[in-house]
Amino acid sequence: AYVRGYAEAIEQYLATSANYVKCAGANAYSPGTVGFTIPAGHSAQQAAAVPLDGNGTARTCTGADQGIQRLRLTVSSSDSRAVETLTVVVRRACGTGTSCD
């Protein structure tokens, strides 16, 4: 359940379009950045984002980030006996008053 909390923190963080990171590297959405408190005795990380096109096809990160990314999140206990992994798809917020290029 911890990894879901991490994913929800990223979702809230990305509700502001300025927080979206094109071609996000590993831990661009780190727990500290997105406001997720890591439970005691655990670590959390985000693998490098995979940009997607509108059909969900993976793209390369050479200027091809269209505002949709697949993120792989992991929360592990310090003794590695418990490991939770979740893959989520996030998008850049483009509401009224935001700049979506």
C-alpha positions as CSV (number, residue, x, y, z in Angstrom):
1,A,0.0,0.0,0.0
2,Y,3.0,2.3,0.5
3,V,3.7,2.5,-3.2
4,R,0.1,3.6,-3.9
5,G,0.6,6.5,-1.5
6,Y,3.8,7.5,-3.4
7,A,1.8,7.4,-6.7
8,E,-0.9,9.5,-5.3
9,A,1.6,12.1,-4.1
10,I,3.1,12.3,-7.6
11,E,-0.4,12.7,-9.0
12,Q,-1.1,15.6,-6.7
13,Y,2.3,17.1,-7.5
14,L,1.7,16.9,-11.2
15,A,-1.7,18.7,-10.9
16,T,0.4,21.8,-11.3
17,S,1.7,21.9,-14.9
18,A,4.9,23.6,-14.0
19,N,5.9,20.5,-12.0
20,Y,6.0,18.2,-15.0
21,V,9.5,17.2,-16.0
22,K,10.0,16.4,-19.7
23,C,12.0,13.1,-20.1
24,A,12.2,12.9,-16.3
25,G,15.3,11.1,-15.1
26,A,15.4,8.7,-12.2
27,N,14.0,10.2,-9.1
28,A,13.0,13.5,-10.8
29,Y,9.7,12.8,-8.8
30,S,11.6,11.8,-5.7
31,P,9.6,11.4,-2.4
32,G,11.0,14.6,-1.0
33,T,10.1,16.5,-4.2
34,V,6.5,15.3,-4.4
35,G,5.8,15.5,-0.6
36,F,5.6,11.7,0.1
37,T,6.8,10.7,3.6
38,I,8.7,7.5,3.3
39,P,7.7,5.1,6.1
40,A,10.4,4.3,8.7
41,G,12.5,1.4,7.6
42,H,11.7,1.8,3.9
43,S,13.1,3.5,0.8
44,A,11.3,4.7,-2.3
45,Q,12.5,5.5,-5.8
46,Q,11.2,6.2,-9.3
47,A,12.9,4.8,-12.4
48,A,13.6,7.1,-15.4
49,A,10.4,8.0,-17.1
50,V,9.5,6.5,-20.5
51,P,7.7,9.1,-22.7
52,L,4.7,7.8,-24.5
53,D,2.8,9.0,-27.6
54,G,-1.0,9.4,-27.6
55,N,-1.5,5.7,-28.4
56,G,0.7,4.5,-25.5
57,T,3.7,3.6,-27.6
58,A,7.1,4.2,-26.0
59,R,9.2,7.0,-27.5
60,T,12.8,8.1,-27.0
61,C,13.7,11.1,-25.0
62,T,15.2,13.1,-27.8
63,G,12.7,15.9,-27.7
64,A,9.8,13.5,-28.1
65,D,8.1,13.9,-24.7
66,Q,4.5,14.8,-25.6
67,G,3.4,15.3,-22.0
68,I,2.6,11.6,-21.2
69,Q,5.0,9.4,-19.2
70,R,5.2,5.9,-17.8
71,L,6.8,5.8,-14.4
72,R,7.9,2.7,-12.4
73,L,7.8,3.3,-8.7
74,T,9.3,1.1,-6.0
75,V,9.0,1.1,-2.2
76,S,11.2,-1.4,-0.4
77,S,11.8,-2.3,3.2
78,S,15.4,-1.8,4.4
79,D,15.8,-5.6,4.8
80,S,14.4,-6.1,1.3
81,R,11.9,-8.6,2.5
82,A,9.0,-6.4,1.2
83,V,9.2,-4.8,-2.2
84,E,6.2,-3.0,-3.8
85,T,6.4,-1.9,-7.4
86,L,3.8,0.0,-9.4
87,T,3.8,1.3,-12.9
88,V,1.7,4.4,-13.6
89,V,1.0,6.7,-16.5
90,V,1.0,10.4,-15.8
91,R,0.3,13.4,-18.0
92,R,1.2,17.1,-17.9
93,A,-1.7,19.2,-16.5
94,C,-3.1,21.4,-19.3
95,G,-6.0,23.3,-17.7
96,T,-7.1,26.8,-18.1
97,G,-4.3,29.3,-17.5
98,T,-1.5,26.8,-18.0
99,S,1.0,26.8,-20.8
100,C,1.1,23.5,-22.7
101,D,3.5,23.6,-25.5
